[in-house]
Amino acid sequence: MMEPIKGSIRFSQFAAAIVLTCFSAAASAQSYRVLLSNDDGIESPRLHALHAALSQLEGVEVVVSAPNVNQSGSSQSSIGSITVDNFEQDGRFFGYAVHGRPADAVRFGVKELGKDQPFDIVVSGINRGANVGNVSHLSGTVGAAMEGLYHGLPAIAVSEDPNSENTAITAKFTADLVDRYRRLGAPSGTMITINVPAGELKGVAVRPMGDSYLSTARYEPTVRDSMTTDYERVRMIVDSEDPTTDTYAYQQGYISVTPLKFDWTDFEMLDEVESWNLQID
């Protein structure tokens, strides 16, 4: 902290320039606050890998608020009251473990952890499993990022193939994007979803969301009694045949990058629905 100047001086243009320089230096030294969450739970090694990569960025402060256990497939669902634990890793405080959904963890982070020092961005991931195409609507990873967007913050969701050996690349790629936002500003009202496949990466493809690579093939009964039957869902992988989609790019070995918005409105249909002249009987 600068000490007050004692005595009198003449405030010349030179002195003004020094003050402005000091002010600029102080402003640049302020931390860029990242709220980090996921849907795999606070113990996920991929979350910790992303935390490490983000923490290496100059001028960045990372605060973790994540579900206490795996909450995959919970989209942007929420519960009421929550319990929050202080989570330690190797004897040191790592973050806040929220007994709730990913969206709850982000909401708690924004409203409670950021009430005095607001966050600049929400980052969700790294998820174990891709969230390309229509699967994104079901994803807790994307839901956590969307919760950030809901509260007016730019957001990034990042996922990778569950068998991937590219986690270090995924973490670095995400951290580079966060650093770009820090230096150049983030897009308003938009979140970015990143999906990194396994194997050798061919490059980066910016594509719209499309196709469903995960399909429900059938339900198989597992336990039956006179009144109740338990079923196990059997899923299958579907190859995309549309080269314009993020699913296709991902399945072809590219890191897919897709900008998403919170508003799901089908604007092309507004006039059509208006023409139906719907009335209350």
Backbone bond lengths (Angstrom), bond angles and torsions (degrees), N, CA, C in turn:
res aa  C-N    CA-C-N  psi(-1)  N-CA   C-N-CA  omega(-1)  CA-C   N-CA-C  phi
1 M - - - 1.462 - - 1.526 109.56 -
2 M 1.366 116.74 135.11 1.463 120.83 -177.95 1.522 110.16 -71.83
3 E 1.341 116.58 136.58 1.454 121.95 176.24 1.527 108.63 -78.72
4 P 1.358 118.63 145.63 1.463 120.39 176.83 1.528 110.30 -65.05
5 I 1.323 115.77 145.90 1.463 121.35 179.76 1.520 109.27 -79.72
6 K 1.315 115.98 128.27 1.457 121.28 179.61 1.520 109.55 -96.44
7 G 1.340 116.31 146.65 1.444 120.42 -179.47 1.515 110.79 87.10
8 S 1.316 116.63 -178.91 1.462 120.81 -176.95 1.513 109.61 -109.70
9 I 1.356 115.66 141.02 1.462 121.43 173.84 1.515 108.53 -135.06
10 R 1.321 117.20 160.19 1.448 121.12 175.61 1.519 108.07 -89.93
11 F 1.353 117.32 127.70 1.469 122.65 -175.08 1.524 108.38 -82.98
12 S 1.320 116.10 85.79 1.456 121.77 -178.55 1.519 110.51 -86.26
13 Q 1.323 117.63 175.58 1.460 122.09 176.07 1.526 110.75 -61.05
14 F 1.352 115.27 -34.28 1.463 119.32 179.18 1.536 110.62 -64.80
15 A 1.336 115.54 -43.70 1.456 119.58 178.76 1.515 111.04 -64.83
16 A 1.335 116.17 -39.31 1.462 120.19 178.46 1.517 110.79 -61.43
17 A 1.328 116.52 -40.29 1.460 120.53 179.91 1.522 111.00 -63.79
18 I 1.339 116.58 -38.72 1.459 120.57 178.97 1.525 110.00 -64.25
19 V 1.350 116.18 -43.25 1.463 120.34 -179.66 1.523 110.60 -62.29
20 L 1.335 116.28 -44.66 1.459 120.18 179.50 1.516 111.37 -62.92
21 T 1.331 116.51 -38.60 1.460 120.33 178.51 1.512 111.07 -64.13
22 C 1.335 116.05 -44.06 1.468 120.51 178.89 1.514 110.88 -63.61
23 F 1.359 116.20 -39.36 1.467 119.87 179.18 1.521 111.07 -64.10
24 S 1.341 116.53 -42.18 1.456 120.47 179.29 1.521 111.00 -64.08
25 A 1.332 116.49 -40.23 1.461 120.16 179.43 1.515 110.99 -64.68
26 A 1.344 116.29 -40.55 1.462 119.60 179.41 1.510 110.71 -66.15
27 A 1.335 117.05 -39.46 1.463 120.50 -179.61 1.511 111.12 -65.33
28 S 1.345 116.16 -41.59 1.455 119.73 -178.81 1.525 111.86 -68.92
29 A 1.358 115.30 -23.03 1.457 119.11 -178.78 1.524 112.25 -79.96
30 Q 1.347 117.14 -14.32 1.452 120.06 178.90 1.519 109.76 -63.35
31 S 1.329 115.90 140.29 1.459 119.81 -174.69 1.520 111.58 -76.72
32 Y 1.291 114.45 147.29 1.465 123.62 173.21 1.525 105.24 -93.38
33 R 1.336 117.55 112.21 1.461 121.75 -169.75 1.529 111.02 -90.56
34 V 1.316 114.55 123.98 1.462 122.53 179.91 1.523 108.97 -110.85
35 L 1.332 116.65 124.44 1.459 121.97 171.90 1.523 107.39 -94.63
36 L 1.325 116.56 114.33 1.457 122.39 -175.41 1.521 110.33 -105.21
37 S 1.340 116.15 129.22 1.455 121.09 179.06 1.529 108.86 -141.69
38 N 1.324 116.46 -175.19 1.466 121.82 176.14 1.520 109.03 -167.23
39 D 1.327 117.28 -171.90 1.468 118.97 172.55 1.531 112.13 -122.53
40 D 1.327 117.94 -5.17 1.463 121.66 178.73 1.530 112.41 -83.36
41 G 1.315 116.84 -8.65 1.451 120.29 179.93 1.517 112.87 104.62
42 I 1.317 116.29 157.14 1.459 121.81 -172.10 1.528 112.48 -68.83
43 E 1.329 118.52 -17.36 1.465 120.94 179.37 1.530 112.88 -87.79
44 S 1.315 118.41 -1.29 1.463 121.42 -176.83 1.528 111.74 -60.88
45 P 1.330 118.09 126.55 1.470 120.45 177.36 1.526 112.56 -59.81
46 R 1.326 117.18 -30.80 1.457 120.07 179.88 1.529 111.52 -70.36
47 L 1.320 117.20 -34.84 1.463 120.37 173.48 1.519 109.78 -62.03
48 H 1.313 116.61 -42.73 1.459 120.82 -178.35 1.534 111.16 -68.25
49 A 1.317 116.66 -34.69 1.468 119.78 177.06 1.523 110.88 -65.77
50 L 1.323 116.57 -40.75 1.463 120.11 178.50 1.528 110.52 -69.19
51 H 1.313 117.02 -38.82 1.464 120.96 176.94 1.531 110.54 -58.82
52 A 1.326 116.11 -43.42 1.466 120.29 -179.86 1.531 111.25 -63.14
53 A 1.333 116.87 -42.47 1.465 120.64 -179.03 1.521 111.27 -67.44
54 L 1.316 117.50 -41.75 1.461 120.72 179.64 1.525 111.17 -68.04
55 S 1.324 116.85 -36.20 1.461 121.10 -177.83 1.522 112.44 -68.07
56 Q 1.323 117.29 -18.33 1.460 121.12 178.91 1.521 112.76 -81.36
57 L 1.336 117.02 -11.43 1.461 120.26 -178.74 1.523 110.22 -73.20
58 E 1.310 115.67 139.26 1.449 121.39 179.19 1.526 110.45 -67.47
59 G 1.313 116.98 132.51 1.450 121.18 175.13 1.514 115.04 74.82
60 V 1.339 117.50 16.37 1.457 121.16 -177.42 1.520 110.25 -113.57
61 E 1.331 116.21 134.07 1.464 123.09 173.52 1.517 108.04 -112.98
62 V 1.323 117.42 127.82 1.462 122.36 -177.63 1.524 109.45 -110.55
63 V 1.317 116.33 126.29 1.461 122.96 176.20 1.528 108.02 -119.87
64 V 1.327 116.10 127.35 1.461 121.15 -176.67 1.529 110.53 -99.40
65 S 1.315 115.93 126.80 1.459 122.85 170.82 1.519 105.95 -137.26
66 A 1.324 116.23 104.61 1.459 121.60 -171.83 1.523 110.54 -136.87
67 P 1.329 117.70 159.50 1.470 119.53 177.67 1.528 111.39 -59.44
68 N 1.313 116.06 148.11 1.462 119.36 -179.16 1.520 112.13 -72.70
69 V 1.352 117.10 -24.53 1.464 122.31 177.76 1.523 108.73 -137.58
70 N 1.328 115.34 172.39 1.462 120.59 -179.15 1.531 111.23 -59.76
71 Q 1.331 115.09 130.52 1.469 121.53 179.36 1.529 110.18 -130.19
72 S 1.333 116.77 35.12 1.461 120.93 -177.05 1.522 111.32 -59.75
73 G 1.321 115.48 144.55 1.455 121.23 176.62 1.513 114.41 76.64
74 S 1.327 117.87 16.24 1.461 120.09 -176.37 1.519 113.36 -94.13
75 S 1.334 116.75 1.81 1.454 122.56 178.19 1.529 110.17 50.80
76 Q 1.340 117.58 -131.33 1.464 120.63 179.21 1.525 110.40 -109.52
77 S 1.333 115.53 28.92 1.460 119.61 179.36 1.522 110.68 -67.88
78 S 1.335 115.69 164.26 1.457 120.43 -175.10 1.526 109.83 -147.32
79 I 1.327 115.94 159.64 1.453 121.42 173.22 1.522 108.05 -118.72
80 G 1.324 117.41 -176.86 1.457 120.48 -178.06 1.506 112.16 -86.74
81 S 1.312 116.71 -102.72 1.465 121.32 -179.18 1.525 110.58 -69.76
82 I 1.310 116.40 146.72 1.458 121.43 -179.99 1.521 110.48 -128.78
83 T 1.330 115.44 154.75 1.463 123.24 170.39 1.525 107.41 -111.75
84 V 1.307 116.41 140.52 1.467 120.75 -177.29 1.531 109.32 -126.30
85 D 1.335 115.84 126.31 1.462 122.01 177.06 1.527 110.24 -105.35
86 N 1.314 116.07 147.01 1.458 120.35 167.24 1.525 107.65 -79.74
87 F 1.320 116.48 121.37 1.466 120.77 -175.80 1.525 109.58 -102.57
88 E 1.331 115.40 129.77 1.460 120.92 179.02 1.521 111.30 -110.29
89 Q 1.307 115.15 146.88 1.463 122.77 176.22 1.520 107.47 -129.67
90 D 1.325 116.38 122.28 1.462 121.50 -178.57 1.532 111.40 55.21
91 G 1.341 115.76 40.23 1.449 120.57 176.49 1.511 115.58 78.12
92 R 1.333 117.23 5.22 1.460 120.71 -179.15 1.519 109.78 -123.09
93 F 1.327 115.72 147.58 1.460 120.49 177.90 1.523 110.03 -62.11
94 F 1.344 115.60 130.69 1.467 120.12 -179.67 1.524 111.79 -113.61
95 G 1.324 117.06 -40.70 1.454 118.85 -177.77 1.510 111.93 177.53
96 Y 1.331 114.93 -169.47 1.449 122.22 -175.94 1.534 109.58 -106.42
97 A 1.340 115.44 123.22 1.462 121.81 179.26 1.522 108.31 -96.70
98 V 1.326 115.54 111.97 1.458 122.00 -174.57 1.520 109.98 -97.42
99 H 1.318 117.08 125.25 1.464 121.95 176.23 1.526 107.74 -80.26
100 G 1.316 115.30 81.35 1.456 121.10 -176.25 1.510 110.20 -177.12
101 R 1.298 115.95 -165.71 1.461 122.41 -179.73 1.539 110.18 -84.14
102 P 1.339 116.85 167.23 1.467 118.81 175.71 1.522 113.17 -55.74
103 A 1.336 117.07 -40.52 1.463 119.66 178.87 1.523 111.31 -63.96
104 D 1.335 117.07 -35.19 1.461 120.13 176.09 1.525 111.00 -63.38
105 A 1.322 115.86 -41.98 1.465 120.39 -179.71 1.519 111.13 -62.27
106 V 1.333 116.29 -41.39 1.465 119.90 179.41 1.525 110.15 -70.03
107 R 1.323 116.90 -42.56 1.466 119.63 179.63 1.526 111.22 -61.77
108 F 1.334 116.45 -42.47 1.461 120.49 176.64 1.533 110.01 -61.06
109 G 1.324 115.86 -42.00 1.453 119.51 179.44 1.519 112.39 -62.18
110 V 1.326 116.02 -47.01 1.464 120.19 -177.56 1.524 110.92 -66.41
111 K 1.333 116.46 -47.33 1.465 120.26 -171.56 1.532 113.91 -82.48
112 E 1.316 117.44 -33.14 1.466 119.81 -176.84 1.527 111.81 -103.23
113 L 1.332 117.07 -54.79 1.461 120.05 -176.59 1.520 111.98 -72.13
114 G 1.311 116.57 -22.94 1.464 120.10 -178.75 1.509 114.22 -108.51
115 K 1.330 117.37 14.19 1.469 119.01 -175.32 1.529 112.24 -69.71
116 D 1.333 117.90 -30.10 1.467 120.75 178.60 1.523 112.14 -98.05
117 Q 1.322 115.83 -35.69 1.467 121.59 176.59 1.521 107.83 -125.87
118 P 1.313 117.98 94.35 1.470 121.07 -175.79 1.528 112.38 -60.20
119 F 1.304 114.85 149.49 1.458 120.80 177.51 1.526 110.51 -81.00
120 D 1.323 114.72 155.08 1.461 121.12 178.28 1.522 112.13 -95.90
121 I 1.335 116.84 -24.48 1.460 120.31 -175.14 1.527 109.66 -160.61
122 V 1.328 116.02 152.64 1.461 122.56 171.39 1.517 108.31 -111.10
123 V 1.328 116.52 131.11 1.463 122.07 175.83 1.524 107.61 -121.94
124 S 1.324 116.41 131.49 1.457 121.92 -177.84 1.519 110.18 -123.07
125 G 1.345 116.26 125.18 1.459 120.07 179.63 1.536 110.82 140.04
126 I 1.287 116.72 -169.11 1.462 128.90 -1.46 1.524 108.35 -81.21
127 N 1.322 117.05 127.35 1.448 120.71 -178.95 1.519 112.05 -78.66
128 R 1.321 115.74 143.75 1.468 121.56 174.48 1.526 108.27 -86.73
129 G 1.322 116.20 93.45 1.460 122.04 -176.96 1.513 110.24 125.78
130 A 1.320 115.81 140.82 1.463 120.90 -176.42 1.523 111.70 -71.24
131 N 1.318 115.18 151.16 1.462 122.21 174.15 1.520 109.37 -129.65
132 V 1.329 114.85 58.31 1.455 120.76 177.58 1.527 109.74 -96.39
133 G 1.320 115.60 159.99 1.458 120.32 173.71 1.516 112.90 62.98
134 N 1.335 114.48 -150.54 1.461 120.62 -175.10 1.524 113.49 -68.65
135 V 1.332 117.10 -14.78 1.462 120.59 175.26 1.531 110.65 -60.27
136 S 1.322 116.39 -24.51 1.464 120.68 -178.39 1.524 112.33 -56.46
137 H 1.330 116.93 -32.38 1.462 120.07 -178.52 1.531 111.88 -64.83
138 L 1.317 116.81 -25.10 1.461 121.33 -178.48 1.524 112.78 -93.17
139 S 1.301 117.18 -13.60 1.464 122.47 -168.37 1.519 113.52 -74.18
140 G 1.326 116.31 129.34 1.459 120.78 171.56 1.516 111.97 -70.49
141 T 1.330 116.58 -28.87 1.465 120.91 176.83 1.517 110.50 -64.14
142 V 1.324 116.29 -48.75 1.459 120.94 176.94 1.528 110.05 -67.52
143 G 1.350 116.85 -37.69 1.456 120.23 178.55 1.514 112.86 -60.58
144 A 1.333 117.00 -38.83 1.462 120.83 177.77 1.524 110.61 -64.03
145 A 1.335 116.05 -43.16 1.464 119.75 178.34 1.527 110.74 -65.39
146 M 1.333 116.84 -40.61 1.459 120.92 178.40 1.530 111.25 -62.77
147 E 1.329 116.68 -33.22 1.464 119.94 176.74 1.524 110.00 -63.09
148 G 1.333 116.24 -39.14 1.456 119.06 174.97 1.514 111.32 -61.77
149 L 1.332 116.41 -44.15 1.459 121.94 178.75 1.529 110.47 -61.53
150 Y 1.322 115.91 -38.41 1.466 121.93 178.22 1.522 111.52 -58.47
151 H 1.331 116.12 -33.03 1.461 121.15 -179.74 1.530 112.05 -94.01
152 G 1.313 116.61 15.39 1.460 120.93 173.48 1.510 115.79 84.61
153 L 1.345 117.70 13.45 1.458 120.97 -179.43 1.516 110.79 -104.62
154 P 1.321 118.22 142.86 1.465 119.33 169.98 1.520 109.13 -63.35
155 A 1.315 116.61 153.69 1.468 118.67 -174.71 1.517 110.52 -148.10
156 I 1.329 113.80 154.49 1.468 122.26 176.80 1.516 107.69 -134.02
157 A 1.336 116.33 131.89 1.464 122.11 172.21 1.519 107.43 -113.80
158 V 1.323 117.32 135.39 1.464 120.07 -177.23 1.520 110.03 -134.90
159 S 1.333 115.17 133.43 1.466 122.41 -177.35 1.514 109.13 -138.66
160 E 1.336 115.03 160.57 1.455 118.97 177.17 1.527 110.11 -148.77
161 D 1.321 115.05 163.54 1.458 121.51 177.82 1.529 109.43 -55.58
162 P 1.339 117.37 136.32 1.476 118.90 -177.54 1.521 113.85 -61.35
163 N 1.339 117.34 -23.27 1.471 121.05 179.27 1.527 112.39 -100.70
164 S 1.317 115.84 14.36 1.461 120.08 -174.68 1.522 112.71 -68.90
165 E 1.323 114.88 144.27 1.459 122.52 169.72 1.525 110.33 -107.09
166 N 1.343 115.40 15.88 1.458 121.25 -176.05 1.521 113.36 -102.04
167 T 1.337 117.36 19.59 1.458 119.70 -174.82 1.529 112.53 -57.96
168 A 1.306 117.39 -39.72 1.469 120.01 178.89 1.529 110.74 -63.20
169 I 1.333 116.10 -39.25 1.470 120.45 177.67 1.517 109.85 -66.94
170 T 1.336 116.68 -43.73 1.459 121.24 179.61 1.518 110.93 -59.28
171 A 1.328 116.60 -46.17 1.465 121.24 -179.63 1.523 110.97 -63.27
172 K 1.330 117.08 -43.66 1.475 120.99 -179.77 1.526 110.83 -66.64
173 F 1.320 117.53 -41.16 1.467 121.86 179.63 1.528 109.68 -60.97
174 T 1.330 116.67 -43.61 1.462 120.98 179.63 1.517 111.09 -67.29
175 A 1.327 116.74 -44.00 1.464 120.54 179.50 1.530 111.01 -61.64
176 D 1.330 117.38 -37.17 1.470 121.02 178.05 1.532 110.74 -63.26
177 L 1.336 116.62 -38.46 1.465 119.72 178.60 1.526 110.54 -68.40
178 V 1.325 116.73 -41.11 1.466 120.18 176.77 1.522 110.24 -61.04
179 D 1.321 116.56 -41.72 1.464 120.41 179.14 1.525 110.80 -64.78
180 R 1.315 116.77 -35.98 1.476 120.20 175.68 1.531 110.46 -62.46
181 Y 1.329 116.01 -44.13 1.458 120.26 176.96 1.531 110.79 -60.18
182 R 1.330 115.95 -42.57 1.469 120.34 -179.51 1.515 111.39 -60.94
183 R 1.324 116.01 -41.78 1.466 120.45 -175.51 1.519 113.15 -82.12
184 L 1.330 117.10 -38.23 1.459 120.64 -169.66 1.527 113.93 -114.28
185 G 1.330 116.83 -7.93 1.453 119.72 -177.43 1.518 111.24 97.73
186 A 1.325 115.40 153.73 1.464 121.45 -177.39 1.519 110.06 -107.11
187 P 1.337 117.37 150.45 1.466 119.83 176.98 1.520 110.66 -65.73
188 S 1.308 116.43 141.88 1.454 121.49 -177.69 1.529 110.38 -88.27
189 G 1.330 115.95 134.95 1.453 120.81 175.31 1.512 114.92 72.64
190 T 1.327 117.43 18.60 1.464 121.55 -176.80 1.522 110.08 -136.43
191 M 1.310 116.54 138.39 1.454 120.52 169.79 1.518 109.01 -112.40
192 I 1.303 115.94 154.14 1.456 122.47 179.00 1.518 108.60 -111.74
193 T 1.325 116.59 128.73 1.452 119.91 173.95 1.522 109.05 -109.61
194 I 1.324 115.14 130.93 1.462 123.49 -176.67 1.516 108.60 -116.29
195 N 1.332 117.05 134.40 1.460 121.36 176.99 1.522 109.31 -131.91
196 V 1.322 115.70 126.55 1.465 121.35 -174.55 1.528 109.16 -117.19
197 P 1.336 117.51 119.64 1.468 120.19 -179.53 1.521 112.11 -78.29
198 A 1.310 115.33 173.51 1.467 120.97 174.23 1.521 109.34 -83.08
199 G 1.320 115.73 168.84 1.457 120.68 175.85 1.513 112.92 80.24
200 E 1.324 115.01 -168.09 1.464 120.98 -179.25 1.520 109.96 -69.80
201 L 1.322 115.33 130.24 1.457 120.44 -176.98 1.523 110.41 -89.57
202 K 1.350 115.42 132.82 1.462 120.80 -176.38 1.522 113.13 -89.89
203 G 1.313 116.69 -14.89 1.456 119.57 -177.85 1.512 110.89 148.34
204 V 1.331 115.50 -161.20 1.458 122.27 -178.93 1.518 108.80 -119.13
205 A 1.329 116.80 132.50 1.457 122.02 179.19 1.522 109.50 -124.75
206 V 1.317 116.75 120.35 1.461 121.83 175.72 1.532 107.16 -89.74
207 R 1.318 116.11 115.07 1.465 120.88 -172.57 1.528 110.83 -139.94
208 P 1.345 117.29 153.45 1.460 120.10 172.70 1.516 111.29 -74.15
209 M 1.312 116.23 158.53 1.451 122.66 177.66 1.521 109.41 -68.06
210 G 1.336 116.58 134.31 1.458 119.03 178.83 1.515 112.89 -171.89
211 D 1.319 115.99 151.78 1.472 125.73 178.83 1.532 111.71 73.65
212 S 1.313 115.51 166.04 1.463 123.18 176.57 1.515 108.49 -128.11
213 Y 1.316 116.65 108.64 1.461 119.06 -177.61 1.521 111.95 -82.13
214 L 1.340 116.98 -17.16 1.452 121.34 175.73 1.519 108.77 -106.62
215 S 1.325 116.26 126.48 1.461 120.71 179.99 1.518 109.71 -129.50
216 T 1.332 115.36 143.52 1.468 120.27 175.28 1.526 108.41 -82.84
217 A 1.323 115.73 114.18 1.465 119.95 -178.65 1.523 111.45 -78.96
218 R 1.336 115.59 -42.75 1.468 120.01 -177.18 1.524 109.30 -173.50
219 Y 1.329 115.02 173.92 1.459 121.85 172.01 1.522 108.39 -117.64
220 E 1.329 115.27 130.10 1.464 119.81 -179.98 1.528 109.77 -109.66
221 P 1.318 117.58 128.15 1.466 120.14 178.03 1.526 110.74 -67.18
222 T 1.330 115.35 137.82 1.474 120.23 -179.18 1.527 111.71 -116.15
223 V 1.308 116.91 -40.72 1.467 121.47 -179.41 1.525 108.73 -136.26
224 R 1.331 115.64 132.72 1.457 119.76 179.57 1.517 110.17 -131.85
225 D 1.344 114.63 143.62 1.457 119.52 163.85 1.526 106.85 -135.69
226 S 1.289 117.57 -165.18 1.460 119.63 -172.76 1.518 113.37 -67.56
227 M 1.314 117.10 -25.86 1.467 120.30 -175.09 1.532 114.36 -118.36
228 T 1.326 117.35 -20.10 1.461 120.78 -170.59 1.515 111.65 -133.26
229 T 1.329 115.24 143.56 1.456 121.06 174.95 1.524 109.09 -130.20
230 D 1.324 117.25 131.06 1.461 122.54 173.05 1.522 109.10 -94.01
231 Y 1.341 115.74 137.24 1.461 120.54 -178.91 1.526 110.41 -122.83
232 E 1.295 115.72 144.33 1.464 123.00 173.88 1.528 107.88 -106.91
233 R 1.334 116.11 127.32 1.458 119.67 178.48 1.521 109.79 -78.95
234 V 1.307 116.92 130.92 1.464 123.31 177.41 1.521 107.86 -105.69
235 R 1.333 115.25 118.82 1.464 119.79 -177.65 1.524 110.82 -107.11
236 M 1.320 115.19 158.70 1.453 120.81 178.67 1.527 109.19 -137.39
237 I 1.327 115.09 152.50 1.462 121.75 177.59 1.522 108.96 -89.32
238 V 1.319 116.08 132.38 1.461 122.51 179.72 1.520 108.37 -115.05
239 D 1.311 117.05 129.03 1.464 121.62 177.67 1.521 110.41 -80.49
240 S 1.320 115.83 131.47 1.463 120.70 177.46 1.523 110.19 -75.46
241 E 1.312 115.63 140.88 1.468 121.63 177.01 1.520 111.95 -114.24
242 D 1.326 116.51 7.26 1.462 121.31 -178.75 1.521 109.38 -106.61
243 P 1.336 117.95 104.90 1.471 120.70 -175.20 1.522 114.35 -68.53
244 T 1.333 117.35 -5.87 1.467 119.17 -179.95 1.520 112.57 -86.94
245 T 1.333 118.47 -6.20 1.466 120.38 -172.05 1.523 113.16 -99.32
246 D 1.324 114.84 162.93 1.460 120.77 175.07 1.520 111.48 -67.78
247 T 1.344 116.44 -33.63 1.464 120.20 179.45 1.517 110.92 -61.79
248 Y 1.315 116.42 -45.07 1.468 120.97 -179.87 1.532 110.23 -62.87
249 A 1.332 115.98 -47.16 1.469 119.72 -178.96 1.527 110.44 -59.70
250 Y 1.317 116.47 -44.56 1.461 121.34 179.17 1.522 111.06 -60.72
251 Q 1.315 116.59 -45.43 1.457 120.38 -177.84 1.527 112.74 -70.85
252 Q 1.322 116.21 -17.24 1.463 120.44 177.32 1.525 112.48 -92.94
253 G 1.337 117.21 4.29 1.461 120.13 174.56 1.508 115.71 99.00
254 Y 1.330 117.45 14.94 1.463 120.64 179.88 1.528 110.67 -104.47
255 I 1.328 116.15 146.97 1.456 120.08 167.10 1.520 106.92 -69.68
256 S 1.319 117.45 118.39 1.460 119.98 179.14 1.521 109.77 -93.19
257 V 1.322 115.21 136.87 1.461 122.62 179.22 1.520 107.85 -126.95
258 T 1.340 116.12 124.00 1.460 120.74 -174.78 1.520 110.37 -134.70
259 P 1.336 118.07 124.04 1.463 120.27 172.85 1.530 109.84 -81.73
260 L 1.332 116.52 132.99 1.463 121.69 -179.65 1.524 109.76 -125.88
261 K 1.342 115.20 152.18 1.461 121.09 177.67 1.518 109.95 -118.07
262 F 1.316 115.76 157.68 1.456 121.43 -179.77 1.529 111.42 -72.20
263 D 1.320 116.40 -32.99 1.463 121.99 -175.87 1.527 110.42 -76.85
264 W 1.336 117.73 118.92 1.459 122.34 179.73 1.531 112.43 -93.51
265 T 1.311 118.47 5.67 1.454 121.42 -173.84 1.523 112.17 -56.51
266 D 1.335 115.65 133.15 1.463 121.91 171.37 1.522 107.09 -88.53
267 F 1.338 116.57 89.22 1.450 121.03 -173.72 1.528 112.32 -63.74
268 E 1.318 117.18 -29.74 1.463 120.15 179.56 1.522 112.02 -66.31
269 M 1.340 116.03 -21.15 1.459 119.92 -178.28 1.527 113.85 -94.76
270 L 1.322 118.60 -7.28 1.457 120.36 -175.70 1.523 112.12 -58.34
271 D 1.339 117.39 -49.58 1.464 120.45 -179.70 1.525 111.24 -65.68
272 E 1.326 116.64 -36.85 1.457 120.35 179.24 1.527 110.80 -62.81
273 V 1.324 116.55 -47.35 1.469 119.97 -179.89 1.526 110.34 -66.28
274 E 1.334 116.54 -37.30 1.466 120.06 176.78 1.524 111.08 -59.68
275 S 1.334 116.43 -36.63 1.472 120.73 -178.37 1.527 112.81 -69.55
276 W 1.336 117.77 -13.66 1.456 119.47 178.78 1.532 111.96 -71.20
277 N 1.345 115.13 -15.74 1.462 120.98 177.86 1.533 111.51 53.68
278 L 1.319 116.15 49.93 1.447 121.67 -178.67 1.519 110.74 -64.03
279 Q 1.315 116.92 136.38 1.460 122.39 -175.66 1.523 110.57 -129.61
280 I 1.335 114.53 158.63 1.452 121.55 171.60 1.526 108.50 -92.66
281 D 1.325 117.86 122.09 1.481 120.00 179.73 1.520 110.82 -71.56
